[in-house]
Amino acid sequence: MEKEILVVLDRKGNTLDVWFGKPRKAICDEISEGFLIKKDVKTNEVIGFEKMNFVLKGKKPEIKLLVKSKN
């Protein structure tokens, strides 16, 4: 099953925002300092995450994602 991943880098706010699918209403849980998990309001499914205080200096970021199948 294909799923769209949206990555938004806010250089002014120093945040990296990642959505699995289209952004929607979410509840956020801070699981470590400056790292939030976004969960769907109705289903509690993880639908994204946000990294605060994300600062890039010069280089383009390298982002690695590990996607696990439920199978």
ZISULWO-V277109 format. One record per residue. RES is the residue in one small letter. D_FIRST is the distance of its C-alpha to the first C-alpha in Angstrom with 1 decimal. Layout:
BEGIN
RES | D_FIRST
RES | D_FIRST
END
This chain:
BEGIN
m | 0.0
e | 3.8
k | 6.6
e | 10.2
i | 12.7
l | 16.3
v | 19.2
v | 22.7
l | 25.8
d | 29.0
r | 31.9
k | 34.5
g | 33.0
n | 31.9
t | 28.4
l | 24.9
d | 22.4
v | 18.6
w | 16.2
f | 12.5
g | 11.9
k | 15.2
p | 18.3
r | 19.7
k | 22.5
a | 22.4
i | 24.6
c | 25.3
d | 26.4
e | 28.3
i | 27.5
s | 29.9
e | 32.3
g | 30.5
f | 26.9
l | 25.2
i | 22.0
k | 20.8
k | 19.8
d | 19.1
v | 22.5
k | 21.7
t | 19.0
n | 19.9
e | 16.3
v | 16.4
i | 15.3
g | 17.2
f | 20.4
e | 23.6
k | 26.1
m | 29.6
n | 32.5
f | 30.2
v | 32.7
l | 32.3
k | 35.4
g | 35.4
k | 32.3
k | 28.8
p | 26.5
e | 24.3
i | 21.2
k | 19.2
l | 16.1
l | 15.1
v | 11.6
k | 11.7
s | 9.4
k | 11.0
n | 11.6
END
